[in-house]
Amino acid sequence: MKRKTRAVLFLVLIMILINSIHTSVYAETADVKNSSEIKPDYIAITWCYNNLELKSGGKLACQGDTIVQSEYTAGVKMELQQLSGNWTTIKTWEESGVEEIYLYKEWYVEKGSYRLKLTHTALDSSGDVIETVIKYSETVDY
């Protein structure tokens, strides 16, 4: 019995040694020259929000909000788009200033499908764009 136990322990020990020695790592080289630059999102922009709501009588309530870190200036471009074969911008509002920009606009529309396209931006002290995030609202049918 002792002999069998020793044999099993010996085999287990040999298997552990073999597995620890024989480790292969495969890696593929990346062609950095032909790949696009990878940039993380939400470095300067800390919050971005949009909402499109149908009120009575064909009135759309359009909302957009951008908040950036304190060293940046927030900007938001809000485009009301209508679906007519493809999405076409029918009205644009744009503002920038301080750390937070909140836009609320109402617009009357005819029957159709609508959405908002919001371009949220963070600008540095020179007015250069540091970060851009584009978001779309849900589609609203009237």
Number of C-alpha atoms within 10 A of each C-alpha: 6 7 8 9 10 11 12 12 12 12 12 12 12 12 12 11 11 11 10 9 9 8 7 6 5 4 6 5 5 8 7 8 7 7 8 7 8 6 8 7 11 15 12 21 25 14 13 22 15 22 18 23 18 18 13 9 10 15 15 21 15 22 19 25 21 27 24 25 17 11 13 23 27 28 26 27 19 26 21 21 20 23 14 10 6 8 14 14 16 11 12 13 14 13 12 18 13 15 19 23 20 17 17 14 12 14 13 13 16 10 10 12 15 25 24 25 22 27 20 27 25 30 23 14 9 8 10 11 15 14 19 17 15 12 16 17 19 14 15 15 14 15
